[in-house]
Amino acid sequence: MLLVALILVFILLFMIIFTIKNKTIKQVPMETVKVNFSNKNGQYVATGNTGEFIIKKDNRFEFLVKDGVIIACKDNSRHQEFIYYKEV
């Protein structure tokens, strides 16, 4: 009888752990980003969505931002493709 109770407890714990692991964090809906900003250093334009957007500086430099981190840059006067940063 004790063995059956122990098995039922393990099954219950397994079901609870499985249920908790399968719950996902609610994803924040992607909102559109469209920001213009100017100062003495130049003009900045950010476009995209909250997960991934591009910041352009004076229509020359572009910075690719993903999840709040700048992951690549591009000098439009020299390159057509983004140059990705390597992880440290």
N, C-alpha and C positions, 0 to 999 in steps of 0.2 A: 504494500500500500504506500509506503514511504517512497519507493522507487517511482511509482506512477505519479505521485505528487511532484517529485523532483523533475521528472520529464516534462510535466505540464508547465512548471515554472520556467524551465529552459525554453520551451516552445513559446511561451508568452513573452519572455525577454527577447527572443529572436524576432518575434513579430513587432515588438515595440521599436527595436533598433532598426529593423528594415523600414518601418513606416517613417521614422525620423530621417533616415538617410535619403529616402525618396522625395521628401519635401524639398522643393527648390526655393531659392530666394526669389521673391517677386522681382522681375526685371522692370527697371524704369523704362517707360516708353521713350523711344528716341525722339527727341525734339529737334526741330530745325534751328541751326545757329546761323545768324546773319548779323554781324556786328561791324561797324565802321568806326575808326578811331584815328584821330590825327594829333600829333604833337610836334615839337621842334625837331625831332629825329626822323619824322616821316609820316606816311599814311599807312594804316594797317586795316586789312579787311579779313574777317574770319567767316568762312562759309562751310557748311556741312551739317552734321548732326551731332548730338551730344556725345556719341561714342567715338566718332572720327570726323575731324574737320581739318581744313587747311587755313593757315594764317599767311596772307600775302603782305609783303612790305614793299611799298612803292612799285608794285608790279614787276619787281626784279627777283626778290627772294621769296621762296615759299617754304613753309614748315608744315609737315604732316604731323598732326597730333592724334594719338589714339589712346583712349582711356586716360586722358589727362597728362600724357607723357609725349614729348616731342620725339618721334622715332625716325624722322628723315628730313632732309632739307634739299632744296634745289635752287641753283642760281640760274635763272632763266636766260641770262646772257651767255651761258656756257653749256648748260645741259638741258636735255629734254626729259630726262628721267630723274626721279628722286634718288638720292644717295642715302641709304639707310645706315644708321648708327649701329655699331656692334655693342652687344651687352658687355658690361665690365665684369 
